[in-house]
């Protein structure tokens, strides 16, 4: 082969090789870019610490999002208010300081007025029934849908405090007269009922109650069985009155609407299924956690003592809760909401899920 011919041949080989390498590099870059675009990492803010049944179930939900979307969508939970504190969830998710967080209507009552129906002090202590009812209401009622949309939020799922109990340092609350003059840390409309009965109601976070009980700043605390143990309040207060009165349900998980809309329709549906599954899973585990917490707290060398309220007085207490409903309706009407319809729809859903429970049992007990 002549020299000029060899040089031409080598130049062609080099040029073809360069083109091939460039094509492979471009293909790889496109593939990486496509993968990067397909992967969405959601920042999830949680004000509570990473312990207990609620934290375990929130982590389950985050893990399931990654698993069921094959890693296309993942969620990273920032615990203990590291990203946003509990009071900032609504605003923080709305402006996308976080993609997901909990909302509590007691912290932002004006913005979450329609959702506050879940905190009306009615005698609905069944965790699964209550969570299913408020979940369906939040996804279907036009007033709640409009509220979430205007806040730039997508409602995902619900939480529950579970049934309300009263833990005291050295007294039981077995009659309504026992409430009079007692310094009780309480919250929401249930606290308003206690105040109407003569309690000296103190408002503070559960994280401060241990010291308040120990020092005598408060005598009693409105709390929930599993949470008493989580906050170790049973170490300083030994008299538990099982009220099983009702539950706070204006307590949900929301996502930034823009972040949700950036996810594919298929993955949106997957997230919807996970958040529905969460209701049944959390209801079961919260119910079981309460039973186990009570067993642990009432055993050992320094057990908590347990009493129940007199049935007649318990009935009066519950009626006083229902007596708060007209006032709630009046306030919500003044906000321009169809309050009676919201309340009636909610009560109808409670009745619906009570009927399902009575006829079919809880989902986790069905064959």
Beta strands, then each sheet from edge to edge (+ up, - down):
strand 1: 40-45
strand 2: 73-78
strand 3: 100-104
strand 4: 153-158
strand 5: 165-168
strand 6: 183-185
strand 7: 200-202
strand 8: 220-223
strand 9: 239-242
strand 10: 251-256
strand 11: 305-308
sheet 1: 2+ 1+ 3+ 10- 4+
sheet 2: 7+ 6+ 8+ 5- 9+ 11+
end
